[in-house]
């Protein structure tokens, strides 16, 4: 089984367990565990000696076990709405505003992924609002870019992870049928097309927004049927990649002692990541 709290997760084994006693322990169950820490194939795991469901008398704060975004969903949602309201091109504002408001309930708590990056409560909004901030910083450096197009693409690019995954207060449980067979790029384009046509918006505008979503994974092997063909689409892909990778580094560093290397990180090209010794001395 996998045991988690807000600091991370660890694989646990329970040999010769009583099936009757462990039957009530399902995903999301708070448990008290007595275990031995052992190394297996270079990674730490727990060998459980005793395990039981937590009871009220244990006085366990549930919040300790659930990692949340640094900001509340409500605050991040309002940040997103403020950005949309600042758009100066009404057709784009119409499409983005409609899609965001119709999935507000899920947006407030959805993770951005089951694993890899921003896989915590509110992760989708945190990823999106962080990308918006990065985009706003880069726009003055590249004045030929269209702010409406870039920020619309940033906001829209991952919204349909709310249809791709099944999530609750504990995080992502699994992928939906649409998620497994279509993916968030395809369903995202479907909703852009629907909203745009319902609003009578010019086809070229709809297609440009669809392209931003379809191309943000950059290559076919990563899920994009078309590579970026607009400067805003190129920058969207790069900003997405920056924020995803920095979130991974943030997680790795939070679990890494200064002066040591991490295990190989598959999602970072199977590299060992190093944390300098002086990071401890200056409080970073």
Number of C-alpha atoms within 10 A of each C-alpha: 12 11 18 15 14 12 12 13 11 13 13 19 15 15 9 7 13 9 8 7 11 13 8 11 14 11 11 15 13 19 14 14 17 12 16 12 12 12 10 9 6 8 10 13 20 21 18 16 14 11 16 15 15 14 11 7 6 9 8 14 10 9 10 11 17 18 20 23 19 11 12 15 24 15 11 22 21 11 15 18 14 11 19 21 14 10 18 11 11 12 16 20 18 17 26 24 18 14 19 19 12 10 14 14 12 19 25 20 26 29 32 29 22 17 11 16 22 25 21 24 28 28 26 28 30 26 23 24 20 17 22 24 12 16 19 14 11 14 16 11 9 10 9 10 16 13 18 18 22 23 26 25 26 27 24 23 27 22 25 23 25 24 19 24 25 18 22 14 16 18 25 19 14 13 18 17 13 14 20 12 11 13 19 24 27 19 20 25 21 14 16 21 20 13 17 23 14 10 12 9 17 11 11 9 16 20 15 17 25 22 23 31 31 25 25 29 25 21 14 11 8 10 16 18 17 16 18 22 13 16 16 25 26 18 20 30 22 15 20 21 16 13 18 17 17 12 17 17 16 12 16 18 18 12 12 16 16 15 12 13 16 15 15 12 15 10 11 13 8 10 13 13 17 16 17 12 12 11 13 12 8 7 6 7
